[in-house]
Amino acid sequence: MPSDPFVILGIEKGASQSEILDAYKKKREYYAAHVFDEGEAGSEAARMLEVLDTAYQSAMEYSHETSKVGDSSAKFEDVKNAISEKDFAKAQSLLDDMYYRGGEWHYYQAIIFYEKNWLNDSKKQLEMAVDLEPENEKYKKALENMKKKIDGTNAFNGQQNAGADPNGQQQNGNANNNYYATQRTYQQQQQPSAMDGCCTACQCAICADCCCECLGGDLIRCC
């Protein structure tokens, strides 16, 4: 059995923290499914779970120690400024150039996705931030609020769709109106529509609070 944690996880030594976490979770899921197998197979699976846990911790520590944390901190300030100026292309470019991708990196990536109304992608980034730093209350609170927002958006869309009759026509007579999805993914961008700039008062407040918090302020005290 190799002792190098990166070999055990099956990734390159220069892998980012998010890549380390992803490799660890995939391998752990595999062995966890075989831990109750009979005989030697089950024993080996249980042993590998312990090996993976140790390898994960060692790989994360190595990634943290070898990364230029101070330089990343300075760059995060630039990311904050770019977001506050609504220059999301610059903010994204700064993030893409960073080698160290810990919880804070994914948190700011989530903010950029949120500002672009890519809610599901934003939620995934927050989930990664929480996985990497499970004790960070700011990340957990942001994820909780994002889940509520997505649930509220889905509920609103459900109410809109409930207005259609079995033939697909709207009961209010607007048979030619189409409902466009405002949710877009990072990989697939649709042409902007007039609806993209519209949001409810609550959405605007949450959006503004998100920007304030990333700049050290707090618009909504309870969030």
Secondary structure, DSSP 8 states (H G I E B T S, - for coil): ----HHHHHTS-TT--HHHHHHHHHHHHHHHHTTTT-STHHHHHHHHHHHHHHHHHHHHHHHHHHHS-HHHHHHHHHHHHHHHHTT-HHHHHHHHHT-S---HHHHHHHHHHHHHTT-HHHHHHHHHHHHHH-TT-HHHHHHHHHHHHHHHHHHHHHHHHHTTB-TTS-BTTS-TT---------SS------GGGG---HHHHHHHHHHHHHHTT--SSTT-
